[in-house]
Amino acid sequence: MKEVKVRNKVKISRINNGNLTQTQLAKQVGVTRQTMNLIESEKYNPSIKICLLICRELDQPLNQLFWLED
């Protein structure tokens, strides 16, 4: 089976959305800053719940922030 990666634009959206820091967004979502850093650097695949919370905080649809790449 081919490896599929989860890609995201969380960092760009976070900066464009009031220039939030990783710490601020992490607190709003309920994760640590370290976890937010791993999500933004695509080294950690968050649960769908965390993805949806990030989308809500950044006022972006899921498919704008997260997608699959072959």
N, C-alpha and C positions, 0 to 999 in steps of 0.2 A: 504494500500500500504506500502511495506517495505521501510524503510529509507535507502537511498543510500548516502554515503559520498564521497566527492571529496578528494582524497589524492594527495600528491605531494612530489617531491624530490628537490624542489627549493633551499633550504638551502645547501644541499650537493653539488649540481651542482654549486651553486654560489661560494662556498669555493674552489671547485676543478677547477673552471674557473678563475684562476688568483687571487684567494683569495679576491674577491670583497666584499666590505662591503654591508650591507643592504642599506645604504644611497646611495652608488654609483649605485647599481642596480636600486633602486627606481628612482633615477634621470634619468637614461638612459631610463627607461620605462615610466616615467611621472606620478609617484604616490609618495605619501609621504613615509618616512621610516616607519611610524606607520602602513600604509597599507601593506607594504612589510612584516613587522613583523607578522601581522595578517594572511597573505597568507601563510607564512612559517609555522606558528603554526596551520594551518588548521582551523582557527576561522573565516575566511572570504573566500567566494567563488568568485574569480575574474571573470570578464566578459571574454568571449572568446578572445576579443581584447587584454586584458591585458595578458592573458595566452600566446597568440601568440607573443606578444612583449617580454615577458620574455624568451620564447623559442628562439626567434631570438637573443637576447642579450647573451644568454648562449650557443648558437649554439647547441641546442638539439631539437629533434623532440617532438611534443606535447605529444605523448603517452609514452615518457620516463620521462617526468616531471609531468604529471597529469594523473590520472586514477580514475575510479569509483570503490568503494568497497561497497559490500552489508553488 
